[in-house]
């Protein structure tokens, strides 16, 4: 697709989980704090479709999880360590560590062909954000006496009235067509995540 496009600057991708209120609030929280980030992504995939889809399920569906590495990990990918590699059409687990130039680390885990749930956590010194399920955000923090406080961040009402992330995504698209500053996902950002999937699974 990238090679086919003559002008990819006019192509945008609807990665709606980038626009979940949980994702946006988590980003606000973690961006206020400097230092290393440990990001854990828990994926689950079941090969129950046609062969074409099954063979490419990591690109068709896991993209929604791997994209969180693009959202939260800073810098360039400099190293990848495959602890457990992908095995086609088997019950197994994929475990991969991604290391970035910012010192951020991503642990990607995927359970294949058995029940499971999606989740993402971002751990920083003295605090942690967790999305489990992805639509909901919990924030944990140590105070100066190392006492733990835990709070659940309320979802944006638009994520309850409509499909999560969709209203905010459309708002950003309207800004785009009006020529205003926006956060719509560019093709290059999308392609960055596709490269991460390739690094994990091939």
N, C-alpha and C positions, 0 to 999 in steps of 0.2 A: 504494500500500500504506500509506504514511504517513497519508494522509487517511482511509483506511478504518478504521484501527485506532482503537478507542475508548480503549484503555489500552496504549500501547506500552511502558510500564514493565515489563510481563510478557513482552516479546518479546526473545529473544536470538538471535544469529546465529553460526553455527559457522564462523568464519574460522580454519581450523585452522593456517594458516601463522604466525599470531600465537603459536602454542604450540610451534613447532619449537624444539628445544633450541638450534639455531643462532641463531634470532631472539632468544630469551631471553638467551643469553649475550652476543650483540652489544649488546643493550640495556644489560646490566650494565656492559659495558666502556665504552661511549660516555657513559653517564650519570655516570661518575666524572670526566669532563672537561668543563670549561666552554668556552665559545667557539663559534664558528661551525661549522656542519656543511654539507658538500657531500654530497648524497645522489644517487647515480646508480641509476636503475632501468632495466633492460633487459628488454623484453617481446618476445614473438613470438606472432602469431596467424595462423591460416589459416582462411579462410572456405570450409569444405568441408561444411557442414551444411545444414539447411533454411534457407529465406529468413528465417524468424522469428529463428532463432538467429544466423545470419550478420549480420543487421542489428543485433543487440544483443550481439554477441560481447564487446565491450569491457566490458559490464556483467556478462555471464555468466562470463567467464574472466579478463579483464584486471584485474578487481577484486582478484585475489590478488596482483598486482604493485603496483597503485596504492595498495593498503592499506598498503604499506611507507612511503609518504609520511605517512600518518596515524600510523604507529607511531613513526617516527624524527624527523620534522620538527616543531619546536615552534612554538607560537603560531598566529596566524590567517593564512590565505592573503590576501595584500594585492595581489599582482600576478601576472599570467600572460602569458607571451610565447610565442606559437606560431611556432616557426621553420619547421616543416613540418606542414601540416594534413592531417587524415585524408581519404582518398579511397576511397570505397566500391568494393569488389571489384577493386582494382588491386594490383599489386606496387608497394609504396611504403614509405616510412618516415615515422613520426610523431615529431617532435621538439618537446618543449615544456619551457620553464623555468617553475618555480613558485617564487615568492618569498614568504617568510613573515615575520611581524612580529618574530620572534626573530633575524632575519638569516640563518636557515637557507635554503638553496637546494636545490631538487630538479630534476635533469635527467631527464626521462622520455623514453625512446626505445623505439619499438615498430616492429619489422619485420613488415610485413603480407604474407602470401601467399608466403613464401619460408622455407627452413629457418633455425632460430636456436635459441638457448637463453636461459633466464631467469637473471637474476642481479641482485644488489643490492650496492652498496658504500656505506659511510659513511666519508667522509674528514674528519678533524679535524687540527688542527695537530700535526704529528709522529707521527700514527698513522692507521691505516686498518683497517676491518673489511670483509671481502668474503664474500658467500655465493654461491658458484658451484660446483655447483648450490646451490639454496636450502637444502638440508638440511645443507650443510657450511659451516663457518666458518673462515676464515683471518684471523689478526690480524698486522698489520705495524706496527712501531714504530721510531722513531729513538731511540737513546740520547743521552746528553749530548754525545757526540762525533760525532753524526749518523751513527752506524753503524746499518745496518738489521738488525733481527731479525725473523724471520718464524716464526710458529707456527701449527699446525693444531689447532683446538680439538676435542677428542673429542666425538662425538655422545653424547647420553644413551642408555643401553642401551634405554630404552623406545621410542626412535625407530627402533631397529633391530628390536626384537621385534614392534612394531606399526606401522601406518601412521604416518608422521612427524606428530607433533603431536597425534595422536588421544588417546593415553593421558593426556597433560597436560590436554587440553581436557575430557575426561570427569572428571578429578580436580576441575577448577574447577567443573564443573556440579554435582558431588556437594556441594561446599562451598555452592553456591548454594541447593540444595534443603534443606540442613541449616541454612540461615540464617547461614552463616559468611561472613566477608570473602572475596571472590573476584575473579578477573580475567576473568570471562566477558564476551564482547563484547555490549554493549548495542545496542539498535536505533539509538539516537542516534549511537553511534560508527560503526556500519555506514553510516548515512545520510550521515555526514560524508565517508566514502570515496566513496559514490555521487555526491555533489556534486562531488568532485574529478574523477571520471570525466567527468561532464557538462561541467565546465570545460575539460577536455582535448580532448574529442571533439566538442563542439557549438559 
